[in-house]
Every structure is written in structure tokens, then in C-alpha cells.
């Protein structure tokens, strides 16, 4: 049994009893644990409340506490395989087949205190402590045997030829219990004809007491605390099998749905096992009522359970059960706090949608390996917008077959969650489950005025949101999102609407802007958002320089320019990066203004653009120009198309 022996465990338990003031509530935990791939062995140290995992591919031993938090890593252990803990919990022995030795590690400081070379190519890989000797299975491929390190000698000595005439096909798996001396169990897991061998170690030299073929390919085994039996996982049958150590006759079986992979027995005799679980229906089985009662089943992992190594161990006092699942980089450590209790599976089913203030039905089922009787109480809580912390709906009871149902009339709309809980009892763990209903809500009236209106640059515009009838919430938010990636959407006002349902805000417009009014909803009315867009012109001013006089003619102010002078057509426009102004020239002929030409000119960072007219102009022809901003073609789209005022000029001799 790969835990602190029962007698020592009870001593630790009793010695600490005086320190226990009150029971502490706890819960199962699952945590990832950093192992390179698979752990060959798991050993529990009750003295320090640590769990040791051998990591062959990482050449190390990983040490975790009972919660699964790694507290230390012992490196430099080449190809480490089997682990064994001394009866007092002070020393951890580790088999290093790749280094042909066994090392002793201090369990308080995690340092190596001794090493025992076992001979070239001996490859020790399996360990067990019995009667002051550290027995080990060594070798490979029919060149294998049983050896021992005599720890009682002043200078520990190593013996290799202790198989007592048995020809091992592979290093035997070894099991012993210091609380029940004189017995060493050995298994061959590599061939179908391999027996279970019970050695008598009373004399210091192993002698075969009993041997029987039971199918070989044994996955794992554990001695019972009374020292009378062994419980074996495998081979090939869907059960754990218990054999008497005296004659290896079958005592009983513990049925499981598929071939068991690893097994552990608590100090009180409770048997636990894992199965491969290819169907994802349950991977961990605890026979708290013995073989005659169905086991408690837990489904700790949705992938196959590990199938090569010892992954299951009880805590020193038998209160917790530790299980590894997964492989590669996805190994998890599970600590079960109430492993003997039957885990219940609770399901809750509610309609996907429902109408507010109308009755709906919630149903479900509570199942367990040990069935719960009709009348078992369940508590029900409803969580909704009116009761965000949950409102008790009282106690409901199980019917026949673990089924239940109840009706409820949801007063609030939106997401409504029904949670059903079972408190557990002396034989069952607590369980809870929930389901959610989308309950209908009315659609409120929500409007925002001035949609698609156009305003001058810099105009201060008042926008009014209107909210119609709602239940309790009368608050709205008004947001303004100016065009352009450099300006974020901004909350410009938040508040409660007035008695007419209105909330207003004044916005300084300098760009096209999306305005939104948002209502978060309440228990009877849906959330709603209304978005409008308003358009904003740019600011444009134009002038002419180089003239010698101005005079009103043909109903306009004209600038008179000597034909020898090159006038400058000046424009100032609201600036935006990469923005260009479109300059349009026209001349007057035959009673109408006619296009002379257009072109785009970039604006400086101050928003200015100066265009000089050169060449030999025709005199006494009426001319005019204007500057324009065109949405998109002027280089951006943050404003709406805007036309500046015409400026008039004429050349003279």
C-alpha cells in the first residue's frame, strides 16, 4: 500500500486531535500539475502532507501538497520509476534504472541523503520495504530478478539473486506493508502466464510461500490493511479481484464496467480504483460499502485515464483520495474530500423561452450509485433582474426514480435562472445544477430627434431623447460618436428622463456625428438603443490678394487686378489630416457663368491653402472662384460636402 502505514497514520491523527477546534468545510479540488508526461508512481507522505510523483521523462520527482500545489522538484533523478516511503515518513526511496542505483531522499529538505548502487546493467525499477530491507525488482526481458538493500547493516549491502528459484520475465512489481511484516508480494505484468508470488521474508531471505497464475498482465495491486489479502487490478477482466495471501484463493471481486488500471485501499479497508473509461461514463470507483454494495462513481476526466503507472492514493488518514488524470501537458491532480460518499448527478431542464407572468414548468433528475428515496428535499432559487442575488422558492422534493418538477410564474423578464440544490447527507455528496429561461419583455418606445439633419461647423445643437412607458428604470444614456478614428464614442449625458419622458443634451458639432440613446432595460421592458446620424459642414472662408481696388459691379463685390499682377486665391478651411480643398474657377460669357477649371489643393496644418494664378490673362472678363469640401474626395469623410462663397475678380490693363 503506497501510503503511510495505518498504525502510523492513526498515531498522527490522534496526536493532532487536540489541536482541532472545529471541522473545516472543504471541497474537491482539481489543478494542473507539471509532469513531463506520465507518473510511474505516486506516494503519499502523511507526516508532511505531501504527495510525491515520479517523473521518468523529466528525470525528477515532483512534490505537491494535498491541494495539488507544487512545493518542490527534486531534479537529477535519471529515469526515476518506483517510489517507496519509510515507515516514519522521513525518507523517500527512488529507483533509477538508467543509473543502476536506488537513492534515499530526505522528505523534509528534499535532498539526497544516500545512494545504493545495484550493479552494472541491473536497472532497478520496482521497490518495496519489508523487515528492514528495501527489496527491488531489477533487469529486463527474462534477465530479471529480485534484489534487496539491507538497510539494517552498518554499511548497507546489496543482494541480487533473491528470486527463490522463480524466473521473472520482467522486473516484478513489489508490495509490502510494514504494519504486517514477513510478507512480500511480487507480480509479473509482462506475460499472460505470470503468477502472483507471495514471499515469506521472516528469515531475511525470501522464500516462496504461495504462487498461482491468475492471468498475468497485472496493472496494479495493493495489500489490505489487515495483511490477509491482496486486491489486484487486471488482467483483462472488468473487476478488481481480492486473493487470500495464504493460498491465493479468490475471496471476492469488486465489479467495474471496464478493465481497472490502478487500485488503492484506505486504512479502514475502503477500496478505490480507476478504469480506462473509453466511454466517458465514469473513471473513479470507491467501494465504501464493500464489494456487496455498488461503488460511488466519479467522472473526473473526459479523456482516457492513464494506463501505465500508479495514479491513485489515499491520504494518510484515509479522508482524501488523490487521483491523476490526463497525459502529456494536460495532467491534472484531483483531491477528493468525501471519496466514500456517493456523488449525485443533478440535471435541471427549463423551457428555453417563456412569457413573463405566465406559469412555466421546471423538471429534472437526481441520480446516484446509491439511489435517493422519494421525498428527498431539494432547495430551489430563482435569479432574475428583480432578484440578482437569488430568491428562494422554498423546498421541493424528489419523486420516484429521482425525478422532480415544479411550476413557477416568473415576475421578471430577461434571463431567469433556476438553481436546484441538494444538500447531501451521510452517504451522498451535495449537488446542484441550474438552467436558464429567456423570459419575454415588452419593447419600449425610444426616440432621438434630428436624425439626418445638417448643421454648420461649430453649431451647438440640442438633442432630445424620449422614453415611453417602462417598469422601474427611467434612466437613459446619450452618446456622441464623431466621425474619424481619432475621436472615441463618448457618453455626453446620462440621467433620468423628466415627467414627459425626455432627456436633452447640447452637443458642439464639428464633424458628422452618430448619436445614440441607450436604455438598459428593466424587469419588464427590453434594453433598446436608437442611433441617429447628423451631418456637419466645414468652415470655409476665401479671399483674394494682389488687387489694386474693389468696386461693386453686377450686384457683387469685384476685385480689380492689373494683368501684370499674379493674384493669390486664399482659402481657410477646417483642418483634418490629408484634407484638400477643391477650387473651382468660372468665367462669365454670353449671359451665363461657365466652368474654367477645377482642381484639388492640400491644406496646411493651419487649414490654409494659397493658389497663385499665373499667365497672361484676358482683360475685362468677369471671373469668380470658390473653395469647396467634398465628402470623401477631399481626402476624408468626417464632414458633409460644403461649398464656400464665390469671390469675384476682373483683370484690367
SEDOZA-986775 format. One line per field, with one value per residue (C-alpha): x, y, z. Coordinates in Angstrom, 2 decimals. Example, Ala and Ser with C-alpha at 12.3 -4.5 7.8 and 13.67 -1.06 7.14 Angstrom:
BEGIN
east: 12.30, 13.67 .
north: -4.50, -1.06 .
up: 7.80, 7.14 .
***
This chain:
BEGIN
east: 0.00, 1.66, 0.64, 1.91, 1.03, -2.25, -0.76, 1.46, -1.41, -3.67, -0.92, -0.56, -4.34, -4.73, -1.75, -3.24, -6.80, -6.29, -5.48, -8.78, -11.14, -13.93, -14.42, -13.43, -15.64, -13.76, -14.39, -12.89, -10.08, -8.68, -5.43, -2.99, 0.34, 3.61, 4.73, 6.61, 4.13, 3.18, 3.97, 5.27, 4.38, 2.56, 3.38, 1.64, 3.63, 1.20, 3.84, 4.38, 1.11, 2.88, 2.33, 5.35, 5.15, 7.95, 8.50, 10.67, 10.79, 11.62, 14.26, 12.78, 10.32, 7.61, 6.30, 2.83, 0.71, -2.73, -4.28, -2.10, 0.18, 3.77, 6.07, 9.33, 11.01, 13.82, 15.91, 18.75, 16.97, 17.70, 14.71, 13.17, 10.49, 9.11, 8.97, 8.78, 8.34, 9.94, 7.53, 8.35, 7.89, 11.39, 12.91, 11.74, 13.45, 13.53, 14.54, 16.79, 17.07, 19.02, 21.65, 21.72, 21.02, 18.48, 18.63, 17.33, 15.82, 15.13, 11.38, 11.76, 14.52, 14.16, 17.86, 19.59, 20.95, 22.26, 22.53, 22.77, 24.41, 22.88, 25.43, 26.09, 23.06, 20.92, 18.34, 16.33, 12.79, 10.39, 10.61, 9.06, 10.18, 9.85, 11.55, 14.32, 15.21, 14.50, 13.52, 13.75, 12.80, 15.65, 16.65, 14.57, 13.42, 13.88, 17.12, 15.26, 15.13, 14.55, 17.17, 17.43, 19.34, 19.87, 19.20, 19.84, 23.54, 26.05, 27.09, 24.01, 24.72, 23.07, 21.96, 20.57, 19.77, 16.77, 14.01, 13.98, 14.05, 11.32, 12.22, 10.88, 10.17, 10.39, 11.22, 8.47, 6.10, 6.56, 4.17, 4.66, 3.20, 5.49, 2.49, 2.25, 5.85, 7.07, 5.27, 6.42, 4.10, 5.52, 3.69, 4.86, 2.98, 4.52, 3.16, -0.18, 1.20, 2.85, 1.85, 1.26, 4.06, 3.90, 7.30, 7.89, 10.62, 10.66, 14.09, 15.64, 15.87, 12.72, 11.05, 8.05, 5.01, 2.39, 2.30, -0.60, -1.21, -4.08, -3.80, -0.69, -0.53, -1.33, -1.87, -1.60, -2.13, -2.44, -2.29, -5.25, -4.60, -5.17, -2.31, -4.52, -5.30, -4.22, -6.54, -5.37, -6.28, -6.29, -5.79, -8.43, -11.48, -13.89, -13.30, -10.83, -10.06, -9.16, -7.00, -6.03, -2.27, -2.06, -3.11, -4.02, -7.58, -10.14, -12.02, -14.27, -14.46, -15.25, -17.03, -16.28, -17.50, -14.10, -10.63, -9.24, -5.90, -4.82, -6.05, -5.61, -7.01, -7.61, -6.60, -10.22, -10.28, -12.17, -11.16, -10.76, -9.85, -9.64, -10.64, -9.61, -13.12, -13.13, -16.89, -16.52, -19.12, -17.05, -13.37, -13.01, -14.78, -14.90, -16.36, -17.29, -19.77, -17.51, -17.92, -21.61, -22.71, -22.43, -19.47, -19.55, -18.60, -16.98, -16.10, -13.02, -11.74, -13.34, -10.30, -8.97, -7.43, -3.70, -2.93, 0.75, 1.67, 0.22, -2.03, -4.36, -3.61, -5.43, -4.26, -2.51, -5.75, -7.98, -10.00, -8.94, -8.40, -5.78, -6.11, -4.06, -5.71, -4.64, -1.32, 1.42, 1.00, -2.59, -2.09, -4.40, -4.31, -7.66, -8.15, -11.50, -12.58, -15.52, -14.49, -16.66, -19.84, -21.90, -21.62, -25.01, -25.71, -28.33, -29.91, -32.33, -34.42, -36.40, -38.02, -35.72, -38.25, -41.31, -43.83, -43.49, -46.19, -47.28, -46.63, -43.75, -42.53, -39.02, -38.10, -35.03, -33.49, -31.09, -29.31, -26.63, -24.99, -26.93, -30.45, -32.07, -35.58, -38.71, -39.29, -35.61, -35.64, -34.24, -33.92, -34.75, -33.50, -34.63, -32.24, -33.53, -33.35, -35.60, -33.56, -29.96, -28.71, -31.34, -34.74, -35.64, -38.60, -38.63, -38.15, -39.20, -38.97, -37.84, -40.46, -39.98, -36.88, -35.12, -37.32, -38.73, -40.73, -42.29, -44.06, -43.24, -44.58, -41.61, -42.41, -39.45, -38.39, -34.96, -32.54, -34.10, -32.05, -33.47, -30.90, -31.76, -29.55, -29.28, -27.50, -26.14, -26.25, -24.07, -23.86, -24.23, -22.30, -24.03, -25.07, -26.50, -27.45, -29.25, -30.95, -31.83, -35.02, -35.28, -38.49, -40.23, -40.17, -42.07, -40.28, -40.20, -40.66, -37.34, -36.61, -33.95, -34.71, -32.91, -31.87, -30.08, -30.14, -27.23, -25.62, -22.96, -19.48, -19.34, -23.10, -24.41, -27.36, -29.83, -30.83, -33.77, -34.29, -37.77, -38.51, -42.01, -43.60, -41.28, -41.49, -38.92, -35.93, -36.32, -32.68, -31.15, -27.71, -26.90, -23.66, -21.90, -19.51, -17.80, -16.61, -12.90, -10.86, -9.15, -12.32, -13.91, -17.56, -18.31, -21.06, -22.36, -25.25, -26.75, -29.79, -33.42, -35.97, -38.38, -42.12, -42.66, -40.13, -37.49, -33.77, -31.87, -28.24, -26.47, -23.61, -20.98, -20.82, -17.61, -17.88, -20.53, -21.68, -23.57, -25.73, -27.18, -29.65, -29.46, -31.97, -30.59, -33.98, -35.65, -37.54, -40.44, -39.02, -36.16, -32.98, -33.04, -30.68, -31.60, -28.87, -29.15, -26.66, -26.32, -24.10, -21.77, -20.31, -16.75, -15.95, -14.72, -13.51, -11.90, -10.16, -8.12, -4.81, -2.95, -5.83, -5.48, -9.11, -12.56, -15.86, -19.43, -20.48, -23.13, -24.51, -21.27, -18.02, -15.30, -11.56, -9.70, -6.27, -3.66, -2.98, 0.70, -0.04, -0.42, -3.28, -3.37, -6.64, -6.61, -8.68, -9.02, -10.88, -11.40, -8.27, -8.08, -5.02, -4.57, -7.52, -7.62, -9.82, -11.45, -11.02, -13.47, -12.91, -15.64, -15.86, -18.91, -19.77, -22.88, -25.03, -24.02, -21.25, -19.21, -16.60, -12.99, -11.48, -11.31, -8.52, -7.74, -5.12, -3.81, -4.39, -1.58, -1.79, -3.40, -6.10, -4.79, -4.35, -2.97, -3.26, -1.44, -2.87, -0.14, -0.02, -1.30, -4.96, -7.63, -8.76, -12.27, -13.62, -15.67, -14.17, -15.04, -13.79, -14.93, -13.42, -15.29, -15.04, -16.31, -17.06, -14.51, -12.87, -11.34, -9.36, -11.65, -15.29, -15.60, -17.73, -20.50, -19.95, -19.68, -19.46, -17.76, -18.93, -17.97, -15.29, -15.30, -12.40, -11.53, -8.26, -7.57, -4.78 .
north: 0.00, 3.21, 5.37, 5.90, 2.67, 2.51, 2.43, 5.43, 7.25, 6.72, 7.92, 11.09, 11.53, 11.07, 13.22, 16.13, 15.69, 18.08, 20.85, 20.53, 23.26, 22.77, 20.93, 22.94, 22.81, 21.74, 20.82, 18.68, 20.37, 19.88, 21.52, 21.05, 19.63, 19.98, 16.46, 15.70, 13.04, 10.18, 9.50, 5.97, 6.06, 8.15, 8.07, 9.94, 11.32, 11.81, 13.25, 16.31, 16.06, 15.83, 13.73, 12.53, 11.81, 10.11, 11.77, 9.42, 11.65, 14.71, 12.84, 14.21, 13.76, 16.38, 17.17, 18.65, 19.41, 17.93, 20.69, 19.89, 22.94, 22.01, 22.71, 21.24, 19.48, 17.01, 17.00, 14.87, 11.53, 9.85, 7.84, 7.65, 4.97, 3.37, 5.23, 3.90, 5.78, 4.74, 3.83, 7.03, 9.16, 10.65, 9.01, 8.55, 5.81, 6.21, 3.60, 4.92, 2.11, 4.26, 4.93, 1.40, 2.63, 3.49, 6.83, 7.90, 11.39, 13.42, 14.23, 17.40, 19.11, 17.21, 16.47, 13.18, 11.53, 8.23, 6.13, 2.39, 1.20, -2.10, -3.20, -2.54, -3.14, -4.14, -1.41, -1.46, -0.23, -1.64, -1.11, -2.36, -2.15, -5.30, -6.33, -3.76, -4.47, -2.47, -5.06, -4.16, -5.72, -5.42, -6.20, -6.68, -9.23, -12.53, -11.28, -10.02, -10.84, -9.85, -7.99, -6.20, -3.49, -4.46, -1.17, -2.68, -3.27, -0.68, -0.47, -1.33, -4.29, -5.21, -8.72, -9.53, -13.25, -13.47, -14.73, -18.10, -20.02, -18.11, -16.99, -13.45, -12.25, -8.62, -6.79, -7.81, -5.25, -5.42, -4.77, -4.95, -3.42, -2.57, -2.96, -6.60, -7.87, -11.09, -10.81, -9.56, -9.78, -9.89, -9.59, -10.10, -7.70, -8.61, -12.09, -13.88, -16.93, -14.93, -15.85, -13.88, -14.82, -14.41, -14.43, -15.09, -12.66, -13.55, -15.14, -12.26, -14.37, -14.52, -17.94, -18.59, -19.14, -19.26, -18.89, -19.03, -17.98, -15.50, -14.34, -12.16, -8.62, -7.27, -3.50, -2.75, -4.29, -3.31, -5.23, -4.92, -3.23, -6.46, -8.13, -11.03, -10.25, -8.53, -6.65, -6.84, -4.66, -6.77, -8.79, -8.31, -8.72, -5.95, -6.25, -5.88, -9.28, -9.95, -13.00, -14.52, -14.21, -17.58, -19.62, -17.03, -18.27, -15.72, -14.00, -11.58, -9.26, -5.58, -5.14, -2.15, -1.50, -1.88, -3.12, -1.40, 0.39, 1.21, 0.43, 1.73, 0.72, 3.14, 2.32, 1.34, -1.09, 1.07, 0.06, 2.63, 2.09, 3.87, 2.44, 3.48, 4.90, 4.99, 5.76, 8.78, 7.48, 7.32, 6.78, 6.59, 3.97, 3.85, 0.78, 2.41, -0.36, -3.21, -5.45, -6.12, -2.50, -0.54, 1.84, 5.59, 6.73, 9.98, 11.16, 13.27, 13.47, 13.46, 11.79, 8.28, 7.68, 6.86, 3.16, 2.83, 3.54, 4.00, 7.11, 6.59, 7.01, 7.63, 10.26, 9.01, 9.10, 7.83, 11.04, 12.12, 10.32, 11.62, 10.85, 11.82, 12.10, 13.12, 12.80, 14.90, 18.56, 18.03, 16.09, 17.10, 16.40, 15.67, 15.70, 14.21, 15.34, 12.98, 9.98, 7.46, 9.37, 8.69, 11.53, 12.60, 13.79, 16.53, 17.73, 20.64, 21.34, 24.51, 25.82, 27.88, 30.72, 31.70, 34.51, 36.78, 36.44, 33.07, 29.69, 27.50, 24.07, 23.14, 19.46, 17.35, 14.30, 13.44, 10.14, 8.39, 5.00, 4.65, 5.78, 8.55, 7.93, 9.78, 12.82, 13.83, 17.64, 19.99, 23.75, 25.99, 29.51, 31.84, 34.57, 37.36, 41.11, 41.69, 39.35, 39.39, 37.69, 34.99, 34.46, 31.25, 29.37, 27.04, 23.29, 20.79, 17.02, 14.10, 11.84, 8.24, 7.38, 10.53, 12.78, 16.16, 19.00, 22.25, 25.25, 28.91, 32.19, 34.47, 38.07, 39.48, 39.11, 38.63, 35.93, 33.89, 31.11, 28.29, 26.63, 23.36, 22.16, 19.01, 19.44, 15.91, 13.50, 10.97, 8.82, 11.34, 14.41, 17.71, 18.50, 21.44, 22.33, 25.13, 26.06, 29.39, 30.66, 33.71, 35.32, 37.80, 41.55, 44.33, 46.61, 50.22, 53.33, 55.13, 58.00, 60.61, 63.71, 65.47, 62.37, 63.16, 66.92, 69.08, 71.80, 74.48, 73.88, 74.57, 74.69, 73.96, 71.65, 70.42, 66.78, 65.28, 61.61, 60.34, 57.19, 55.77, 53.60, 51.30, 49.42, 50.84, 52.04, 55.59, 56.24, 56.70, 57.50, 59.72, 59.01, 61.00, 59.32, 61.82, 60.52, 59.74, 57.09, 59.69, 60.55, 57.88, 57.30, 59.42, 59.48, 63.05, 62.71, 60.14, 60.69, 60.08, 61.34, 64.04, 63.63, 63.84, 61.05, 63.42, 63.95, 66.61, 67.46, 70.14, 68.98, 71.17, 69.78, 69.93, 66.63, 64.30, 62.51, 59.37, 59.99, 57.09, 56.88, 53.74, 52.25, 49.39, 47.75, 46.58, 43.58, 44.07, 46.04, 45.11, 47.03, 49.23, 51.51, 54.05, 55.59, 58.74, 60.49, 64.23, 65.94, 68.87, 71.25, 72.52, 76.19, 77.88, 81.44, 82.78, 85.97, 87.47, 89.33, 91.32, 93.61, 97.39, 98.22, 96.77, 98.03, 96.82, 95.81, 93.49, 93.20, 91.75, 93.00, 92.71, 92.77, 94.64, 93.28, 94.57, 91.90, 92.17, 91.06, 87.39, 87.31, 84.79, 82.99, 82.33, 79.70, 78.81, 75.58, 73.41, 71.24, 67.44, 65.34, 64.84, 67.13, 69.02, 71.86, 71.78, 75.11, 75.93, 78.76, 80.20, 82.97, 84.90, 84.66, 85.24, 85.93, 82.88, 81.62, 78.86, 76.46, 77.36, 74.50, 72.77, 71.16, 69.87, 71.64, 70.43, 72.33, 73.25, 72.26, 75.64, 74.81, 77.34, 76.93, 79.68, 79.29, 81.77, 82.45, 82.95, 83.51, 86.25, 86.84, 88.33, 91.71, 92.87, 89.30, 88.68, 85.83, 84.13, 81.25, 79.35, 76.72, 73.51, 70.46, 67.23, 64.28, 61.51, 63.04, 65.84, 63.17, 62.19, 61.66, 63.29, 66.21, 66.69, 68.37, 72.14, 74.98, 78.26, 81.69, 82.96, 85.59, 87.82, 89.47, 91.00, 91.77, 95.25, 96.75 .
up: 0.00, -1.12, 1.85, 5.38, 7.23, 9.11, 12.61, 11.96, 10.27, 13.30, 15.62, 13.60, 13.58, 17.37, 18.23, 16.32, 17.60, 20.50, 18.03, 16.15, 17.32, 14.78, 11.49, 8.45, 5.37, 2.27, -1.33, -4.07, -5.98, -9.46, -10.56, -13.44, -12.34, -14.20, -15.13, -18.34, -19.41, -17.10, -13.45, -12.89, -9.19, -6.58, -2.86, -0.02, 2.92, 5.81, 8.14, 5.94, 4.00, 0.68, -2.43, -4.43, -8.19, -10.10, -13.49, -15.63, -18.69, -16.61, -14.54, -11.35, -8.51, -8.22, -4.72, -4.17, -1.13, -0.56, -2.70, -5.69, -5.40, -6.24, -3.28, -4.59, -7.51, -6.88, -10.06, -11.36, -10.89, -14.22, -15.48, -11.97, -11.64, -8.45, -5.12, -1.56, 1.73, 5.01, 7.84, 9.76, 6.63, 6.84, 3.76, 0.20, -1.81, -5.61, -8.20, -11.00, -13.58, -16.04, -13.37, -11.88, -8.38, -5.72, -3.91, -0.49, -0.24, 2.90, 2.84, 4.90, 2.94, -0.38, -0.52, -1.29, 1.87, 0.41, -2.70, -3.23, -6.47, -7.53, -10.13, -13.79, -16.04, -13.04, -13.80, -10.53, -11.20, -8.53, -4.75, -1.51, 2.15, 4.24, 7.50, 7.33, 3.73, 0.63, -1.98, -5.64, -8.97, -11.44, -15.06, -18.18, -20.80, -18.87, -17.43, -14.38, -10.72, -7.13, -5.10, -1.79, 0.06, 3.70, 5.47, 8.90, 8.19, 9.34, 5.72, 3.62, 1.36, -1.94, -2.97, -6.43, -6.54, -4.17, -6.51, -4.72, -7.99, -9.83, -13.36, -13.82, -17.38, -16.28, -13.06, -10.62, -9.14, -5.37, -2.49, 1.28, 4.43, 7.38, 9.71, 8.63, 8.42, 6.92, 3.59, 0.19, -2.81, -6.36, -9.70, -13.27, -15.54, -18.91, -19.84, -19.58, -17.77, -14.99, -11.45, -8.31, -5.94, -2.15, -0.46, 3.23, 4.34, 8.04, 7.90, 5.98, 2.81, 0.65, 0.45, -1.80, 0.42, -2.34, -6.12, -8.57, -12.14, -12.33, -15.92, -15.86, -17.24, -13.78, -13.81, -10.10, -6.68, -3.03, 0.26, 2.59, 5.97, 7.88, 5.99, 4.92, 1.25, -1.91, -4.27, -7.89, -10.87, -14.03, -16.04, -18.72, -16.50, -15.57, -11.85, -9.05, -7.57, -3.95, -3.17, 0.19, 0.74, 2.46, -0.59, -3.29, -3.43, -4.63, -1.80, -3.67, -6.68, -7.00, -10.35, -12.57, -16.15, -17.83, -17.02, -13.89, -14.19, -10.65, -7.14, -3.60, -0.20, 2.69, 6.29, 7.02, 4.08, 1.57, -1.95, -4.74, -8.38, -11.71, -15.09, -18.59, -19.25, -23.05, -22.99, -20.67, -18.22, -15.02, -14.24, -10.45, -8.31, -4.50, -2.76, 0.54, 1.33, 0.32, -2.70, -1.95, -2.43, -5.69, -5.79, -5.74, -9.25, -10.31, -13.78, -13.09, -16.67, -20.11, -21.66, -21.13, -17.75, -17.55, -18.07, -17.16, -13.55, -10.09, -10.15, -7.20, -3.48, -0.23, 2.22, 5.36, 7.37, 4.58, 4.49, 1.00, -2.28, -4.73, -8.45, -11.50, -14.91, -18.40, -20.19, -21.74, -20.87, -19.69, -16.45, -13.59, -9.87, -8.21, -4.43, -3.37, 0.09, 0.54, -1.57, 0.28, -0.38, -3.46, -5.95, -7.23, -10.74, -10.78, -14.01, -14.43, -17.52, -18.07, -21.29, -23.47, -23.63, -21.62, -21.26, -18.27, -15.61, -17.00, -15.40, -16.58, -15.50, -14.42, -14.17, -13.58, -12.03, -9.22, -9.73, -7.70, -7.44, -4.20, -5.09, -3.06, -1.71, -2.80, -0.62, -0.52, -0.13, -2.76, -2.47, -5.40, -6.07, -8.85, -10.02, -12.26, -12.74, -9.74, -7.54, -8.83, -5.66, -5.92, -4.33, -2.55, -3.96, -0.99, -0.80, -3.46, -3.14, -5.24, -6.71, -7.74, -9.73, -8.56, -10.70, -9.69, -11.22, -10.08, -11.57, -11.23, -12.57, -13.32, -12.36, -14.26, -17.86, -19.35, -18.26, -15.45, -13.83, -11.75, -9.48, -7.76, -4.90, -2.85, 0.49, 0.67, 3.60, 5.39, 2.24, -0.59, -1.65, -2.23, -5.79, -7.67, -11.22, -13.00, -16.24, -17.76, -19.36, -21.60, -20.37, -22.64, -22.05, -23.79, -26.26, -25.04, -27.16, -27.53, -29.93, -30.61, -32.67, -35.53, -37.46, -40.77, -40.19, -41.42, -39.31, -39.64, -38.32, -34.56, -34.13, -30.62, -31.21, -28.62, -28.95, -27.07, -26.30, -25.45, -23.44, -23.38, -20.71, -18.71, -15.41, -12.98, -14.93, -16.26, -16.97, -20.44, -21.80, -24.78, -26.63, -29.36, -31.77, -34.11, -37.47, -37.63, -35.84, -33.65, -31.73, -29.49, -28.81, -25.74, -23.15, -23.26, -20.83, -18.52, -16.41, -15.59, -18.08, -16.93, -16.37, -20.14, -20.72, -22.15, -21.60, -23.58, -24.20, -26.25, -28.45, -30.14, -33.68, -35.65, -37.54, -38.82, -35.68, -34.75, -31.72, -29.75, -26.93, -24.82, -22.42, -20.32, -19.82, -16.65, -15.39, -17.80, -20.74, -23.05, -23.48, -26.56, -28.48, -31.14, -33.32, -35.43, -37.69, -38.11, -40.65, -40.07, -42.65, -42.62, -42.06, -45.28, -45.87, -49.06, -50.12, -52.99, -52.68, -55.38, -56.40, -56.58, -55.82, -55.14, -56.51, -56.55, -60.04, -61.45, -57.91, -56.44, -54.92, -57.56, -57.07, -59.81, -60.71, -63.18, -65.78, -64.94, -61.39, -60.32, -57.78, -54.89, -54.18, -50.43, -48.61, -44.95, -44.13, -41.05, -40.88, -40.94, -41.83, -45.60, -46.32, -49.66, -50.81, -54.24, -56.02, -58.81, -61.37, -63.64, -66.25, -67.44, -71.12, -73.18, -70.10, -68.03, -65.77, -67.34, -65.86, -66.46, -64.40, -61.00, -59.01, -55.50, -53.38, -50.00, -46.80, -44.48, -40.79, -40.10, -42.65, -45.21, -48.96, -51.25, -55.02, -57.31, -60.77, -63.38, -67.12, -69.46, -68.64, -70.86, -69.60, -68.81, -68.39, -65.25, -63.18, -59.91, -57.69, -54.68, -52.36, -51.65, -49.37, -50.89, -48.63, -49.36, -52.47, -50.40, -48.56, -45.66, -44.78, -41.38, -42.65, -45.15, -48.53, -48.11, -50.65, -49.83, -51.04, -54.52, -54.73, -57.86, -59.73, -63.09, -64.88, -66.30, -68.39 .
***
